[in-house]
Amino acid sequence: MPAPIRTELTLPADQRLLRLVQEYVLALGEMAGLPPDQAQSLAQGVWQACNNCLDCEADEDDPADYTLVGELTPYALTLSVCDRGLPIDPTLEEAAPPPDPGAPAPACLRGQGLSLIHQCADEVRWLNHGPGGKELRFTKYRTGSCRLEPHPAAAAVPPHQAPALTPGQDCTIRLLRPEDAVRVAQLMYRVYGYSYSNEDFYYPERLEHDLATGRHVGVVAVAASGEIAGHVGVERPGLGPLAELGQLAVAPAYRGLGLKKRMGDRLQEEIRELGLSGLFGEAVTLHPISQEGSESRGLHVSAIKLLDWQARFKKMESLHPGLPQAGEAAGPQRETMVFYFKYLAPPKKAAICAPSRHREMLAKIYENLGAPLQFLEPSGPPGQGKLAVHYDQALRVGTIQVDLIGIDTLPEIYQARRDLCDLAGAAVVGLDLPLAQGATPYLCEAAEADGFFFSGVRPLFAADGDFLRLQYLNAPLVLERISLYSPFARELLDYILRDRERVRQIQ
């Protein structure tokens, strides 16, 4: 596997050098194997971001340099525009009509603003590094083919007709290896068709990369033929102390053999050896099956994220009776997710500063998690704040994460929410507020006046503890599509819907 490539290009604040930006991005796009139109679009978006940096510096006596950072891995091209001058302002210009393709590059790009930036990449994220400046990060996933050729050892086995087994015919349970990536892709196809939300599993190169970097840890059940009969794994975002549970699949012919429990037990052993502090997962509400699976592994409901996932029913093969099949729905549909969490060590007392109106429900959430709780008194913000904005273009989901509450935080939240909904077209925006900080009750009340409402808790996700999750909907909600497994999940949903109605009345 080729090693990741990282490059940097630092330029002075001079409009004449913007052409170098386009050439730099186009060269990396060519190395990444992007189609010419996608590489050109990415170059235009990065050009616009750099031009915004220069516009921000126009009134400065001593304009600062800015840096382009490009990182090429087997599965993605990431480009960051970094500067230590005035913050990147995503609202410098309103959305404009598409540029005239016959105009020179700089001329045809002027006036495109945030809409152009969001159209050019799969993910766009703003990061505030405080004294270190600002960063606008573009992520473009590399194109590739899903190699689903049969493994030589299982060449005689048709993709959907594996030989029937009995409990006496055993499978070997072991850790996932890079050379298993193609056969895991075959397994996901057998179980989910092409409907599985994490598309990395259909690109063996991406899975190999995640295994090599430690971002993915998986366990597989291997049949005597060499076929991968089952898989369960976790993702480690940023290689931090938390892991996301997911990627559970057992091929139809191997069900009823206890593979799910055996793989889960082996995975739990590996997780303990890694010394992780928490395990989380998100279960769909199309059906209660995945929710039941999460609760059987000891995870507990702590939040419900309305319309947070965009389901694509490309091919379900009637594997889950009662679910929408291809042809039943026109295009992707927005679905609600249940957020689950489990402490991997006895939790310390959670000291949180929460709005008084939500304290009763928060107490129930922490009781459901098995965590002791202490409420703190609110206090004002001490100085400048720090937040990050993330937008997933494919899912049309935005997230505003407040890491440090400051006197400037509220207007930044208002601006980010408007940009995400009105310019980027986000269907839903999540807002994470740090429960350990004294200003959270005030910030929560102000955000609710802008349309955000209660969604739950994300334990251990904040640098100083837990996040209170609020949510803003910019798409219609169909309650009939939400199916919940546990009584507590239903109680939490009722509370969320009542709070949403309360917020709508005060706007």
C-alpha positions as CSV (number, residue, x, y, z in Angstrom):
1,M,0.0,0.0,0.0
2,P,1.5,3.4,-0.9
3,A,2.4,5.6,2.0
4,P,0.3,8.8,2.5
5,I,1.7,11.9,0.8
6,R,1.7,15.3,2.6
7,T,2.6,18.6,1.0
8,E,2.5,22.2,1.9
9,L,2.4,25.4,-0.2
10,T,2.8,28.7,1.7
11,L,2.0,31.9,-0.3
12,P,2.1,35.6,0.5
13,A,-1.2,37.5,0.3
14,D,-0.9,38.4,-3.4
15,Q,-3.7,38.0,-5.9
16,R,-1.2,37.3,-8.7
17,L,-0.2,34.0,-7.1
18,L,-3.7,32.5,-7.0
19,R,-3.0,30.7,-10.2
20,L,-0.5,28.6,-8.3
21,V,-3.3,27.5,-6.0
22,Q,-5.2,26.0,-9.0
23,E,-2.2,24.3,-10.4
24,Y,-1.3,22.9,-7.0
25,V,-4.8,21.4,-6.5
26,L,-5.1,20.2,-10.1
27,A,-1.8,18.3,-9.7
28,L,-2.9,16.6,-6.5
29,G,-6.3,15.8,-8.1
30,E,-4.5,14.1,-11.0
31,M,-2.4,12.1,-8.5
32,A,-5.6,11.1,-6.7
33,G,-7.1,9.9,-9.9
34,L,-10.0,12.3,-9.7
35,P,-12.0,12.8,-12.9
36,P,-11.0,16.0,-14.7
37,D,-14.3,17.7,-13.9
38,Q,-14.1,16.9,-10.2
39,A,-10.5,18.0,-10.0
40,Q,-11.4,21.3,-11.7
41,S,-14.3,21.9,-9.4
42,L,-12.1,21.2,-6.4
43,A,-9.5,23.6,-7.7
44,Q,-12.1,26.3,-8.1
45,G,-13.5,25.8,-4.6
46,V,-10.0,26.0,-3.0
47,W,-9.2,29.0,-5.2
48,Q,-12.4,30.7,-3.8
49,A,-11.4,29.9,-0.2
50,C,-7.9,31.4,-0.8
51,N,-9.5,34.5,-2.5
52,N,-11.7,34.9,0.6
53,C,-8.5,34.9,2.8
54,L,-7.1,37.7,0.6
55,D,-10.4,39.7,0.8
56,C,-10.3,39.4,4.6
57,E,-6.8,40.8,4.6
58,A,-7.5,43.7,2.2
59,D,-7.7,46.3,5.0
60,E,-4.7,45.1,6.9
61,D,-1.4,47.0,6.8
62,D,0.6,43.8,7.1
63,P,-1.2,41.0,5.4
64,A,-0.2,37.5,6.5
65,D,0.8,34.6,4.5
66,Y,-1.5,31.6,4.1
67,T,-0.7,27.9,3.7
68,L,-2.3,25.1,1.6
69,V,-1.8,21.7,3.1
70,G,-2.5,18.7,0.8
71,E,-2.7,15.1,2.1
72,L,-3.2,12.2,-0.2
73,T,-4.1,8.8,1.2
74,P,-5.3,5.6,-0.5
75,Y,-8.9,6.6,0.1
76,A,-9.1,10.5,0.1
77,L,-7.5,13.7,-0.9
78,T,-7.6,16.4,1.9
79,L,-6.8,20.0,1.3
80,S,-6.7,22.7,4.0
81,V,-6.5,26.4,3.6
82,C,-4.8,27.8,6.8
83,D,-4.2,31.4,7.8
84,R,-3.4,33.4,10.9
85,G,-5.0,36.6,9.7
86,L,-8.7,37.6,10.0
87,P,-11.0,34.6,10.2
88,I,-12.3,33.0,7.1
89,D,-15.8,34.5,6.6
90,P,-18.1,32.0,4.8
91,T,-20.7,34.8,4.3
92,L,-18.6,37.3,2.4
93,E,-20.9,36.9,-0.6
94,E,-24.3,35.6,-1.3
95,A,-24.8,32.5,-3.5
96,A,-24.5,33.4,-7.1
97,P,-25.5,31.8,-10.4
98,P,-23.1,29.3,-12.0
99,P,-20.0,30.9,-13.4
100,D,-19.5,31.5,-17.2
101,P,-17.3,28.6,-18.3
102,G,-15.9,30.8,-21.1
103,A,-14.6,33.4,-18.7
104,P,-11.0,33.4,-17.3
105,A,-10.7,31.3,-14.1
106,P,-10.4,34.2,-11.6
107,A,-13.2,36.2,-13.3
108,C,-15.6,33.3,-13.5
109,L,-15.1,32.4,-9.9
110,R,-15.7,35.8,-8.3
111,G,-19.0,36.0,-6.4
112,Q,-19.5,32.2,-5.9
113,G,-18.7,32.3,-2.2
114,L,-19.9,29.5,0.1
115,S,-22.1,27.7,-2.5
116,L,-19.1,27.1,-4.8
117,I,-17.0,25.9,-1.8
118,H,-19.6,23.4,-0.7
119,Q,-20.2,22.0,-4.2
120,C,-16.6,21.0,-4.9
121,A,-15.9,18.4,-2.1
122,D,-17.6,15.6,-0.3
123,E,-17.0,17.2,3.1
124,V,-16.1,20.8,4.1
125,R,-15.1,21.7,7.6
126,W,-14.2,25.0,9.4
127,L,-11.8,24.7,12.3
128,N,-10.9,27.5,14.7
129,H,-7.4,27.0,16.2
130,G,-7.5,30.1,18.4
131,P,-4.1,31.9,18.3
132,G,-3.1,29.3,15.7
133,G,-5.5,30.8,13.2
134,K,-8.3,29.3,11.1
135,E,-8.5,26.3,8.8
136,L,-11.0,25.5,6.0
137,R,-10.6,21.8,5.2
138,F,-11.9,20.0,2.1
139,T,-12.2,16.2,1.8
140,K,-12.7,14.5,-1.6
141,Y,-12.9,10.7,-1.5
142,R,-11.0,9.0,-4.3
143,T,-12.9,7.1,-7.0
144,G,-12.4,3.4,-7.3
145,S,-14.1,0.2,-8.1
146,C,-15.6,-2.2,-5.6
147,R,-13.6,-5.4,-6.3
148,L,-16.1,-8.2,-5.6
149,E,-14.5,-11.0,-7.4
150,P,-14.9,-14.3,-5.5
151,H,-12.0,-15.3,-3.4
152,P,-10.1,-18.3,-5.0
153,A,-10.9,-20.5,-2.0
154,A,-14.6,-19.8,-2.4
155,A,-14.8,-19.6,-6.1
156,A,-17.4,-22.3,-6.3
157,V,-19.8,-20.6,-3.9
158,P,-22.4,-18.3,-5.6
159,P,-22.5,-14.9,-3.9
160,H,-26.0,-15.4,-2.4
161,Q,-26.0,-19.2,-2.0
162,A,-23.3,-20.2,0.4
163,P,-23.5,-23.9,1.5
164,A,-26.0,-24.5,4.3
165,L,-24.2,-25.3,7.6
166,T,-25.2,-27.0,10.9
167,P,-24.0,-26.0,14.3
168,G,-21.4,-28.8,14.1
169,Q,-19.7,-27.1,11.2
170,D,-17.7,-24.4,12.9
171,C,-16.1,-21.1,11.8
172,T,-12.8,-19.7,13.0
173,I,-13.1,-16.4,14.9
174,R,-10.1,-14.1,14.6
175,L,-9.1,-10.5,14.1
176,L,-9.6,-8.9,10.7
177,R,-6.5,-8.7,8.5
178,P,-5.8,-6.4,5.5
179,E,-5.9,-9.3,3.1
180,D,-9.5,-10.0,4.1
181,A,-10.8,-6.6,2.8
182,V,-12.1,-7.9,-0.5
183,R,-14.0,-10.8,1.1
184,V,-15.5,-8.4,3.7
185,A,-16.8,-6.3,0.8
186,Q,-18.4,-9.4,-0.6
187,L,-20.0,-10.1,2.7
188,M,-21.5,-6.6,3.0
189,Y,-22.8,-7.0,-0.5
190,R,-24.5,-10.3,0.4
191,V,-26.1,-8.8,3.5
192,Y,-26.9,-5.2,2.5
193,G,-26.5,-5.0,-1.3
194,Y,-25.2,-1.5,-1.9
195,S,-27.4,0.1,0.8
196,Y,-24.9,0.0,3.7
197,S,-24.3,3.6,5.0
198,N,-20.5,3.3,5.3
199,E,-19.4,3.1,1.7
200,D,-15.7,2.4,2.7
201,F,-16.7,-1.3,3.1
202,Y,-17.3,-1.4,-0.7
203,Y,-13.8,-0.1,-1.4
204,P,-11.2,-2.7,-0.1
205,E,-8.4,-0.1,-0.4
206,R,-10.1,2.2,2.1
207,L,-10.7,-0.7,4.6
208,E,-7.0,-1.8,4.3
209,H,-6.0,1.8,5.0
210,D,-8.2,2.0,8.1
211,L,-6.8,-1.3,9.4
212,A,-3.2,-0.2,8.8
213,T,-3.7,3.1,10.6
214,G,-5.7,1.6,13.5
215,R,-8.8,3.5,12.7
216,H,-10.7,0.3,12.3
217,V,-10.6,-2.8,14.5
218,G,-12.6,-5.8,13.3
219,V,-13.3,-9.4,14.0
220,V,-14.4,-12.0,11.4
221,A,-15.8,-15.4,11.3
222,V,-14.0,-17.5,8.6
223,A,-15.6,-20.6,7.2
224,A,-13.5,-23.7,6.2
225,S,-13.9,-22.6,2.5
226,G,-12.1,-19.4,3.3
227,E,-15.2,-17.3,2.9
228,I,-15.8,-14.5,5.4
229,A,-19.1,-15.6,7.1
230,G,-19.4,-12.7,9.5
231,H,-17.8,-9.4,10.6
232,V,-18.2,-7.0,13.5
233,G,-15.9,-4.0,14.1
234,V,-15.4,-0.6,15.6
235,E,-14.1,2.7,14.2
236,R,-11.8,4.9,16.3
237,P,-12.3,8.5,15.3
238,G,-9.0,10.3,15.5
239,L,-7.6,7.3,17.3
240,G,-9.0,8.7,20.5
241,P,-10.4,7.0,23.6
242,L,-13.9,6.3,22.1
243,A,-14.9,3.7,19.5
244,E,-17.9,3.4,17.3
245,L,-19.6,0.1,17.2
246,G,-21.0,-1.0,13.8
247,Q,-20.4,-3.0,10.7
248,L,-22.2,-6.1,12.0
249,A,-23.0,-8.6,9.3
250,V,-23.5,-12.3,9.1
251,A,-24.1,-14.0,5.7
252,P,-27.6,-15.5,5.4
253,A,-26.3,-19.1,5.2
254,Y,-24.3,-18.8,8.4
255,R,-27.0,-17.4,10.7
256,G,-28.3,-19.3,13.7
257,L,-24.7,-20.6,14.6
258,G,-24.0,-18.1,17.4
259,L,-21.4,-16.2,15.3
260,K,-22.7,-12.8,16.4
261,K,-22.1,-13.5,20.1
262,R,-18.7,-15.2,19.5
263,M,-17.5,-12.3,17.3
264,G,-18.8,-9.8,19.8
265,D,-17.0,-11.4,22.7
266,R,-13.7,-11.5,20.8
267,L,-14.1,-7.8,19.9
268,Q,-14.8,-6.9,23.5
269,E,-11.5,-8.6,24.5
270,E,-9.6,-6.5,21.9
271,I,-11.3,-3.3,23.0
272,R,-10.3,-3.9,26.6
273,E,-6.7,-4.4,25.5
274,L,-6.8,-1.0,23.7
275,G,-7.7,0.7,27.0
276,L,-10.7,2.6,25.4
277,S,-13.0,4.6,27.7
278,G,-16.3,4.4,25.8
279,L,-18.2,2.6,23.1
280,F,-20.9,4.2,21.0
281,G,-23.2,3.4,18.1
282,E,-26.0,4.7,16.0
283,A,-29.0,2.4,15.2
284,V,-31.5,3.1,12.5
285,T,-35.2,3.5,13.3
286,L,-36.4,1.9,10.1
287,H,-36.7,-1.2,12.2
288,P,-35.8,-2.2,15.8
289,I,-33.4,-4.9,14.8
290,S,-30.2,-2.9,15.0
291,Q,-31.4,-1.2,18.2
292,E,-32.0,-4.5,19.8
293,G,-28.5,-5.6,18.8
294,S,-27.0,-2.4,20.4
295,E,-28.8,-3.0,23.7
296,S,-27.9,-6.7,23.7
297,R,-24.2,-5.5,23.8
298,G,-24.8,-3.4,26.8
299,L,-25.2,0.0,25.1
300,H,-27.8,2.5,26.3
301,V,-29.8,5.2,24.6
302,S,-28.5,8.7,25.3
303,A,-29.8,10.7,22.3
304,I,-32.1,10.6,19.3
305,K,-30.9,12.3,16.1
306,L,-33.9,13.2,14.0
307,L,-33.4,12.9,10.2
308,D,-29.7,12.5,10.7
309,W,-29.1,9.8,8.0
310,Q,-30.0,9.7,4.4
311,A,-31.0,6.1,3.4
312,R,-30.4,4.8,-0.1
313,F,-32.4,1.7,-0.8
314,K,-30.5,0.5,-3.8
315,K,-30.8,-3.2,-3.1
316,M,-32.2,-4.8,0.0
317,E,-33.0,-8.2,-1.5
318,S,-35.8,-8.7,1.1
319,L,-33.2,-9.4,3.7
320,H,-35.2,-7.4,6.3
321,P,-39.0,-8.1,5.6
322,G,-41.1,-5.0,6.0
323,L,-38.4,-2.5,5.0
324,P,-38.8,-0.3,1.9
325,Q,-37.4,-2.1,-1.2
326,A,-36.0,-0.6,-4.4
327,G,-38.8,1.1,-6.3
328,E,-41.0,1.7,-3.2
329,A,-39.5,5.1,-2.6
330,A,-38.3,7.8,-5.0
331,G,-34.7,8.4,-4.2
332,P,-33.0,8.8,-0.8
333,Q,-35.0,9.2,2.3
334,R,-34.1,10.9,5.6
335,E,-34.1,8.6,8.6
336,T,-33.8,9.1,12.3
337,M,-31.0,7.5,14.3
338,V,-30.8,6.4,18.0
339,F,-27.5,7.2,19.6
340,Y,-26.2,4.5,22.0
341,F,-23.3,4.6,24.5
342,K,-21.5,2.3,27.0
343,Y,-18.8,3.2,29.5
344,L,-15.9,0.7,29.3
345,A,-14.8,1.5,32.8
346,P,-16.8,2.5,35.9
347,P,-17.8,6.1,35.1
348,K,-16.8,9.0,37.3
349,K,-19.5,11.4,38.6
350,A,-20.6,13.6,35.7
351,A,-20.5,17.2,36.9
352,I,-22.7,19.1,34.4
353,C,-24.1,22.7,34.1
354,A,-27.4,22.2,32.4
355,P,-30.5,24.3,31.7
356,S,-33.1,23.9,34.5
357,R,-35.9,22.9,32.1
358,H,-33.9,19.9,30.9
359,R,-32.5,18.7,34.2
360,E,-35.1,16.0,34.8
361,M,-34.6,14.4,31.4
362,L,-30.9,14.6,31.7
363,A,-31.0,12.9,35.1
364,K,-33.0,10.1,33.4
365,I,-30.4,9.8,30.6
366,Y,-27.5,9.5,33.0
367,E,-29.4,7.0,35.2
368,N,-30.1,4.9,32.0
369,L,-26.3,5.1,31.3
370,G,-25.5,4.0,34.9
371,A,-23.5,7.2,35.6
372,P,-23.7,9.3,38.8
373,L,-24.6,12.9,38.2
374,Q,-24.1,16.3,39.9
375,F,-25.6,19.6,38.6
376,L,-23.4,22.7,38.7
377,E,-24.5,26.3,38.9
378,P,-24.2,28.4,35.7
379,S,-21.6,31.2,35.1
380,G,-20.8,33.6,32.4
381,P,-18.2,32.9,29.6
382,P,-14.7,34.0,30.5
383,G,-13.3,35.2,27.1
384,Q,-13.0,34.2,23.5
385,G,-14.6,31.0,22.4
386,K,-13.7,28.1,20.1
387,L,-15.9,26.1,17.8
388,A,-15.8,24.0,14.7
389,V,-18.3,23.6,11.8
390,H,-18.6,20.4,9.8
391,Y,-20.8,19.7,6.8
392,D,-21.3,16.3,5.2
393,Q,-22.5,17.1,1.7
394,A,-23.5,13.5,0.8
395,L,-25.8,13.3,3.9
396,R,-26.7,17.0,4.0
397,V,-25.9,17.0,7.7
398,G,-24.2,19.9,9.4
399,T,-22.6,19.9,12.9
400,I,-21.6,22.9,15.0
401,Q,-19.3,21.8,17.8
402,V,-18.6,24.3,20.6
403,D,-15.3,23.4,22.4
404,L,-15.0,26.5,24.4
405,I,-17.8,29.0,25.1
406,G,-16.8,32.6,24.8
407,I,-18.5,36.0,24.4
408,D,-18.3,35.6,20.6
409,T,-19.8,32.0,20.5
410,L,-23.5,32.9,20.1
411,P,-23.2,35.0,17.0
412,E,-20.9,32.4,15.4
413,I,-23.6,29.7,16.1
414,Y,-26.3,31.9,14.5
415,Q,-24.1,32.6,11.4
416,A,-23.1,29.0,11.0
417,R,-26.6,27.7,11.3
418,R,-27.8,30.2,8.6
419,D,-24.9,29.3,6.3
420,L,-25.5,25.6,6.7
421,C,-29.2,25.7,6.0
422,D,-29.6,28.6,3.6
423,L,-26.5,28.4,1.5
424,A,-25.2,24.8,1.9
425,G,-28.7,23.2,1.9
426,A,-28.3,21.2,5.2
427,A,-31.4,19.2,6.0
428,V,-30.5,19.0,9.7
429,V,-27.9,20.8,11.9
430,G,-26.6,19.4,15.2
431,L,-25.3,21.7,17.9
432,D,-23.0,20.3,20.6
433,L,-22.6,22.3,23.8
434,P,-20.0,21.4,26.5
435,L,-21.9,20.4,29.7
436,A,-18.9,21.0,31.9
437,Q,-18.8,24.7,31.1
438,G,-20.9,27.2,33.2
439,A,-22.2,29.2,30.3
440,T,-24.0,26.3,28.6
441,P,-27.4,27.0,30.1
442,Y,-27.4,30.6,28.7
443,L,-26.1,29.5,25.4
444,C,-28.7,26.7,25.2
445,E,-31.6,29.1,25.8
446,A,-30.3,31.5,23.2
447,A,-29.9,28.7,20.6
448,E,-33.4,27.5,21.3
449,A,-34.7,31.0,20.4
450,D,-33.1,30.4,17.0
451,G,-34.9,27.0,16.6
452,F,-32.6,24.5,18.1
453,F,-34.2,21.9,20.4
454,F,-33.2,19.1,22.8
455,S,-31.8,15.9,21.4
456,G,-29.8,14.2,24.2
457,V,-26.3,13.7,25.5
458,R,-23.0,12.5,23.8
459,P,-20.9,11.3,26.8
460,L,-17.1,11.8,26.8
461,F,-17.2,13.5,23.4
462,A,-16.1,16.9,24.7
463,A,-12.5,17.5,25.7
464,D,-13.7,18.4,29.2
465,G,-16.5,15.8,29.5
466,D,-19.9,15.4,27.8
467,F,-21.8,17.3,25.1
468,L,-25.4,18.4,25.2
469,R,-26.8,17.7,21.8
470,L,-29.4,20.2,20.3
471,Q,-30.8,19.9,16.8
472,Y,-32.3,22.1,14.1
473,L,-34.5,20.6,11.4
474,N,-34.6,22.0,7.9
475,A,-36.7,19.2,6.4
476,P,-40.1,17.6,7.1
477,L,-40.3,14.9,9.8
478,V,-42.5,11.8,9.2
479,L,-43.1,10.2,12.6
480,E,-44.6,7.1,11.1
481,R,-41.2,6.1,9.9
482,I,-39.7,5.9,13.4
483,S,-39.8,2.5,15.0
484,L,-38.2,2.3,18.5
485,Y,-37.2,-0.8,20.5
486,S,-36.9,0.3,24.1
487,P,-39.4,2.0,26.4
488,F,-36.8,4.6,27.3
489,A,-36.1,5.5,23.7
490,R,-39.8,6.1,23.2
491,E,-39.9,8.3,26.4
492,L,-36.9,10.3,25.1
493,L,-38.5,10.8,21.7
494,D,-41.7,12.1,23.3
495,Y,-39.7,14.6,25.3
496,I,-37.7,15.7,22.2
497,L,-40.9,16.2,20.2
498,R,-42.5,18.2,23.0
499,D,-39.4,20.4,23.2
500,R,-39.4,20.9,19.5
501,E,-43.0,22.1,19.6
502,R,-42.1,24.4,22.6
503,V,-39.2,25.9,20.6
504,R,-41.4,26.5,17.5
505,Q,-43.9,28.5,19.6
506,I,-41.3,30.8,21.1
507,Q,-39.7,31.7,17.7
